[in-house]
Amino acid sequence: MDDIITSSHEIHQNQPALYNEYVQFICNSSKEDDLFINFIKKPFKWSEKIGYFFKKYESGFSGLGSGIIQPVLYHPNIDFPEEIIKRKANVLLNL
């Protein structure tokens, strides 16, 4: 058989953005602990459909970054720096 079958696909993730007073509370708490705040332009790939949930139930959302040289989340070679967990816990305590 000399027939070649080809296909292509595209992935679209169009979750609604989340910015409200609860996110501002998280930002203020993060600033109290001198943490860097970075508003991303695209949704987290791991955020799934949580933006829809937050449209119905007012909430805030933040992530905990471990640096730009880390492999992506759930990669077998990720070496998450556990010492940063305490800093994020302080943000939650401040809230």
C-alpha positions in Angstrom: 0.0 0.0 0.0 1.4 3.3 -1.0 -1.5 5.4 0.5 -0.4 7.8 3.2 -2.9 9.1 5.7 -2.2 12.4 7.3 -4.1 14.4 9.8 -3.7 17.6 11.8 -5.3 19.1 14.9 -5.4 22.3 16.9 -6.0 22.8 20.6 -7.9 25.8 21.8 -8.1 26.8 25.4 -10.5 29.7 25.9 -11.0 29.9 29.7 -12.4 33.2 31.0 -9.9 35.5 32.7 -10.2 35.9 36.4 -9.5 39.2 38.0 -11.7 40.4 40.9 -11.5 41.7 44.4 -10.4 38.3 45.7 -7.5 38.3 43.4 -6.6 41.8 44.7 -6.7 40.4 48.2 -4.2 37.7 47.2 -2.0 40.3 45.5 -2.0 42.5 48.7 -1.2 39.5 50.9 1.7 38.5 48.5 3.1 42.0 48.6 3.2 41.8 52.4 5.5 38.8 52.1 7.6 40.5 49.3 6.6 37.9 46.7 6.8 38.7 43.0 3.4 39.0 41.3 3.2 38.2 37.6 -0.1 38.5 35.7 0.0 36.1 32.9 -1.4 36.9 29.4 -2.6 33.4 28.7 -4.5 31.0 30.9 -2.5 28.3 32.8 -2.8 25.1 30.8 -3.5 23.3 34.1 -6.3 25.6 35.1 -8.9 23.7 33.1 -12.3 25.3 33.3 -11.9 26.9 36.7 -12.6 30.4 35.3 -16.2 29.2 34.6 -16.5 28.1 38.2 -15.2 31.4 39.5 -17.8 33.3 37.3 -20.5 31.5 39.3 -18.9 31.4 42.7 -16.8 34.4 43.6 -13.3 33.3 44.4 -9.6 34.1 43.8 -6.9 32.1 42.2 -3.2 32.2 42.3 -0.3 29.9 41.3 3.0 29.2 42.9 5.9 29.4 40.5 9.1 27.6 40.9 11.1 29.4 38.2 11.3 29.6 34.4 14.0 26.9 34.1 11.8 24.2 35.6 10.2 21.5 33.4 6.5 21.8 33.0 4.2 20.7 35.8 3.9 16.9 36.1 7.1 16.3 34.1 9.2 13.5 35.6 12.3 15.7 35.9 10.7 18.5 37.8 12.6 19.4 41.0 10.1 21.5 42.9 11.8 23.7 45.5 9.8 22.8 48.6 11.2 25.7 50.6 8.9 28.1 48.6 5.8 26.3 50.0 6.2 28.1 53.4 6.2 31.5 51.6 2.9 30.7 49.9 1.5 29.4 53.2 2.3 32.8 54.7 0.2 34.4 51.9 -2.7 32.2 52.8 -2.3 33.0 56.5 -2.3 36.7 55.8 -5.6 36.4 53.9 
